[in-house]
Amino acid sequence: MRSIRLPTMKRIGQAYNVYAVFIGMTSYEAMGGKFRQSRITRIYCLLINAICLTLLPRAFWKSAKLLSAADWMPSYMRVTPYIMFTTNYAAIAYTLISRCYRDAMLMDLQRIVLQVNREMLRTGKKMNSLLRRMFFLKTLTLTYSCLSYILAVFIYQWRAQNWSNFCNGLLVNISLTILVVTTFFYFISLWHVAKGYDFVNQQLKEVVASQSMDSKRKSKELRSLWALHRNLSYTARRINKHYGPQMLALRFDYFIYSIINGCIGTIYSTTDQEPSFEKVFGSLIYWARSFDFFLNDYICDLVSEYQIQPKFFAPESSMSNELSSYLIYESSTRLDLLVCGLYPVNKRKWLQMVGSIIVHSSMLFQFHLVMRGGL
């Protein structure tokens, strides 16, 4: 089973990389397990980024105009699509402009991934089942969100009055997938770090419990694990540093998107003239993206948990100087993943954000009821 899953995960990563290059997210291609950049991909990404940043403002404006002119949209709510699409464009623009930082991180990530994979192959360790499930869940939400955004253009094509509007909607919805794909790279980067920490914990437990391993070999293994743990912590901090401003922008975009889309979607779902299939389809996109964003915060929580996992299996009576030094090092290097130094990223913060989204969406919907005369 393991031999089947690993190639499958590798193929998923390669497919994601192909799409990321296609939409101009990165100029690095995954070839033979390594990232390589060519002059063609650099020029292609620059052209795609320039076209996207130039044409998107007008495309978003036309989409907001069409949405605000819908029959079911109340006149006093017609400014909300402009606010939502403006936030979307700002987040997409920052994501594309900061591409060089993501590309630089790929080289650091490649080194740590190769190091962890080499050590896992040498020792015969297996991947944590929780990490495997999270990878496939994240892949599922990514695939569903991207396909749904593109399929939405064809589902709602009958609303477009001409091919110009259809092409405009296609440009907008493909560009919106940039926001989802960016979080996937952030997730997968920290996922590899979590996998490395989990390997260190597994191998350390085996080394401490081993009776057949002599002290010299144990010391060598401990030094190797120490070096790997240090490299993982360094990579995690670099990921957090370079992705901090970008994840802050994406979190703000998701916050605005959830409030406005939640309220507009509720109004849309109460109309009788719209097909039920379209209502269900739109709500599934909303919930898929919400769960996708939750996984980003959950992997941050998991990285911090694995980095300082308690070592109850190490008895003080038989503890060597090397093991004692390593445990002191590990306990004193707590990994705090703060977004731009403002707040930690974990499940609790995500729940607080969801609570705030629900409150603001409810207030916006109450405003709609008051203006409509429902209260």
HELIX and SHEET records of a PDB file:
HELIX    1   1 ARG A    2  PHE A   22  1                                  21    
HELIX    2   2 ARG A   39  SER A   68  1                                  30    
HELIX    3   3 SER A   75  MET A   77  5                                   3    
HELIX    4   4 THR A   80  ILE A   97  1                                  18    
HELIX    5   5 ARG A   99  THR A  123  1                                  25    
HELIX    6   6 SER A  129  ILE A  155  1                                  27    
HELIX    7   7 GLN A  157  ARG A  159  5                                   3    
HELIX    8   8 TRP A  163  ALA A  209  1                                  47    
HELIX    9   9 SER A  215  SER A  269  1                                  55    
HELIX   10  10 SER A  276  GLN A  307  1                                  32    
HELIX   11  11 GLU A  316  SER A  318  5                                   3    
HELIX   12  12 ASN A  321  SER A  332  1                                  12    
HELIX   13  13 LYS A  347  ARG A  372  1                                  26    
SHEET    1   A 2 TYR A  28  MET A  31  0                                        
SHEET    2   A 2 LYS A  34  GLN A  37 -1                                        
SHEET    1   B 2 LEU A 338  VAL A 339  0                                        
SHEET    2   B 2 TYR A 343  PRO A 344 -1                                        
END                                                                             
